[in-house]
Amino acid sequence: MFNLESIVRPNVLKMKPYSSARDEFKGEASIFLDANENNLGSLAGENYNRYPDPHQKKLKTLIAEIKDVRSEQVFLGNGSDEAIDLLLRAFCRPGKDALLCLPPTYGMYEVSANLNEVRIDTVQLTADFQIPVQEVLQTLKPETKLLFICSPNNPTGNSIRTEDIETLLNKFSGLVVIDEAYIDFADTPSWTTRLNDFPNLVILQTFSKAWGMAGLRLGMAFASAEIIALLDKIKPPYNINEATQELVLQAIDKTEVLKDMVEEIVQERELLMQALPSIQAVETVYPSDANFLLVKVTDAGAMYKFLLSKGIVVRNRSGLPGCEGCIRISVGTLEENQTLLKAMAAF
Ligand SMILES: Cc1ncc(COP(=O)(O)O)c(C=O)c1O
């Protein structure tokens, strides 16, 4: 049923990608006069006068290893936000095609769709923030090319039921994009373990959350080699800068530190989960598999302002469908969380 060529934008299939200087030259050389770089050096320090590897070979090899996929199944973006945008540009014809997303969810699917003049169809998640599968199946149209599922979902924090995602993967002839930005905080396995079962599966992950590298901007997409080749074809040639490539290469084998940080954040999340309900203004604390909590309070706007007056910034999410009266709180350090609890109790 799934046929990749039939859903790719014809101009993307036909076009020739940009060929960089470093694509055209392969081999050994000592003098590089091919890329109009500054051969005298760099004001920023070592090697930054040179363009970075456009194919991110070393990084992709290492990431493939730790994620247990093949390196041809890895795309790297300037944040996963870049991967979201490129998916839209590869598969959705402006003014003709559509994507489906499931609010309340991450806002960039909609922003990218608007930017690319792609129609957004929406089906609201149920009261317990799961997918109403039948309704989604009825809403999918021939021109729907992408279905975005965020799991664990931002801003609700919960994971989406595996069986429901599996049904949609089997029945939808477009791409199912599962955004796993928060997967490191969840107990459930990543959908990367199922990559070879579904030709229409795309998984997004990021170094911005558990890895603590939001400032470096490195996002990942995992999919079939054919889908990844399309994203690579249309990406800006040097989308991952040299500093990011170097710093992530150095950090990537510190998986013990990652594990410890994730454990501590999950532990802090559970402490907040236990403490918040005893605060008078708190009505509901939703279960979370992520590094934040969605909390329904008596007056979200007033709570937001009150916390701000105490120097604490949370996110007021009460404008999103299904999140009326809710604020979203990122899990902080032990001290920060204690300060937050004290402030909320004084509301
Ligand atoms: C669900 C989700 N996806 C993607 C992103 C963006 O990640 P990145 O920093 O890799 O662009 C975020 C950031 O908040 C997010 O919540």
The ligand as an SDF file (V2000), in Angstrom:
LIG
                    3D

 16 16  0  0  0  0  0  0  0  0999 V2000
    7.9670   17.5620   20.9620 C   0  0  0  0  0  0  0  0  0  0  0  0
    9.1130   18.3960   20.5470 C   0  0  0  0  0  0  0  0  0  0  0  0
    9.7010   18.1570   19.3770 N   0  0  0  0  0  0  0  0  0  0  0  0
   10.7520   18.8810   18.9620 C   0  0  0  0  0  0  0  0  0  0  0  0
   11.2490   19.9110   19.7250 C   0  0  0  0  0  0  0  0  0  0  0  0
   12.3760   20.7340   19.1820 C   0  0  0  0  0  0  0  0  0  0  0  0
   13.5570   20.1260   19.4060 O   0  0  0  0  0  0  0  0  0  0  0  0
   14.9310   20.7200   18.8330 P   0  0  0  0  0  0  0  0  0  0  0  0
   15.5340   21.5090   19.9320 O   0  0  0  0  0  0  0  0  0  0  0  0
   15.7080   19.4920   18.4770 O   0  0  0  0  0  0  0  0  0  0  0  0
   14.6040   21.5390   17.6130 O   0  0  0  0  0  0  0  0  0  0  0  0
   10.6740   20.1970   20.9550 C   0  0  0  0  0  0  0  0  0  0  0  0
   11.1910   21.3050   21.7730 C   0  0  0  0  0  0  0  0  0  0  0  0
   10.6510   21.7470   22.7260 O   0  0  0  0  0  0  0  0  0  0  0  0
    9.5790   19.4220   21.3800 C   0  0  0  0  0  0  0  0  0  0  0  0
    8.9660   19.6690   22.5320 O   0  0  0  0  0  0  0  0  0  0  0  0
  1  2  1  0
  2  3  1  0
  2 15  2  0
  3  4  2  0
  4  5  1  0
  5  6  1  0
  5 12  2  0
  6  7  1  0
  7  8  1  0
  8  9  2  0
  8 10  1  0
  8 11  1  0
 12 13  1  0
 12 15  1  0
 13 14  2  0
 15 16  1  0
M  END
$$$$
